[in-house]
Amino acid sequence: MNSRSTHLTEYAIKQIIADQFTQWEIVNPSQIQISRLAGLTNITYKVEINEEIIPKTIVFREFGNAEGFVDSKQERIIFKTISDLELGPKQLQCGDIWRMEEFVTDGIHPTNQKMGSPLFQFRSMGVLQKFHQMEIPIPNNGTSMILNKTLSENMKINVIRKIQKKELYTDVELKQLENIESFLNNDDEYKYLQEMIGKENNEELKFCHNDLNQLNIFSTTRKDKEIVFIDYEYCSYNYPSYDIANFLNESAINYQYEDEPYYVLVDDNFDTAPIQAHFLALCYLIHQNCQMNEINQIVEFITQRTNKNKDELNTFISMIKQILEQRMNQKQISELFESVSYLKRRIRRLQMISNLNWVWWSVLLAHEKNSLNFEYIDYGYLRFKMFEKLLELEKVRGINK
């Protein structure tokens, strides 16, 4: 893992690029513009040159330090494989501590309003379905590394040890960490979660992204790549429901907020998450089970209000069934919707684990020597409050069964 305490200077970045691309060697460094892009694990820059040479614009990525969360060697294999398959940005060059990538020229990060909109969600689930079908040459031992790690005794011990380093934190952070530590010491809650994620687990492991926040998604004008997923640091073989659950969680956080701490919870997306979980499960399985002409018909029915209200969702489901009746018998349709219900339950449950994973990430990376200028503990506390609310809803569902 990268444990350097300092980052590359602009001069060093320019020199690395010049060493790799001879066209850049003769360019005056003053003609090269470097601007910082978003990123909380790796440090990424947009590098542009005021000359008509190729490549003219590059994404320069300096590998960061997320010990225990990111396998840098594995991530390089993943990026190169996806690049070769032309399913993501092209890899230009790669070194031990950096990578140069194609800059997606017409890419725009989706707003939270867009991430919560039915049409974007429908199309995103189609892209995610294809993503999950990729065969990537990384370990797949038949279990979810993320789920196992998030609720492991070892993770609990490591997080508690970090919290107990009281001298690191401000008074506000200490107060936030008290609530997290209280949960860590509640064996009954941990047992409840472990039993919950073991229920009805009939999913096959697929290659998953695991970090589909708005800054890792591009909307483009290209017909062949309307939606592009980037940044593969946290990819692994995992359950598709986890990937969908994390997408749903991330759609409720605005990482493009202009004021400190530069992220904020989007209440509308978070409060309607149970309906959206059902909608996303349906969209995902439609892309898996339906023909292209049916998918095109379904797109025509999607409006801006099919995933925030039960009545409107039920109307949408009725229209889906009418389309499917043209090809499927009632038994096949019934089986499809049983699969939707199953996937919906899995998404809701794994939303909690996804949030917990980012709580532990936040605590363990906070105040480390290579940490970025980011409010890790405050962010972790936000994810913890999201987790608590979802846990409360899950327990209510269990009582009402």
LINLIN-V88773 format. One line per field, one symbol per residue. ss: DSSP state (2 for helix, 1 for strand, 0 for the rest). burial: + if it has 16 or more other C-alpha atoms within 10 Angstrom, else -. A space follows every 10 residues. Layout:
BEGIN
ss=???
burial=???
END
This chain:
BEGIN
ss=0000000002 2222222222 0222200022 2111110000 0011111110 0000001111 1100000000 0222222222 2222000000 1111000111 1100000100 0222200222 2222222222 2200000000 0000222222 0022222222 2220022200 2222222222 2222002222 2222222200 0000111100 0002221110 0000001110 0000011112 2222222222 0011000000 0001102222 2022222222 2222222220 0222222222 2000000002 2222222222 2222000002 2222222222 2222222222 2222222222 2222200000 0000022222 2222222222 2222222222 0
burial=-+-------+ --++--++-- --++------ -+-+------ +++++++++- -----+++++ ++++++--++ ++-+++-+++ +++---++++ ++-----+++ ++++--++++ ++-+++++++ +++++++++- ++---+---- ---+-++--+ +---++--++ -++-----+- --++-++--+ ---+-----+ --++------ ----++++++ ++++++++++ ------++++ ++++++++++ ++++++++++ ++++++---- --++++--++ -+++++++++ +++++++--- ---++--+-- -+---+++-- --+--++--+ --++------ --+--++--+ ++++++++++ ++++++++++ +++++++--+ ++--++++++ ++++++++-+ +--+------ -
END
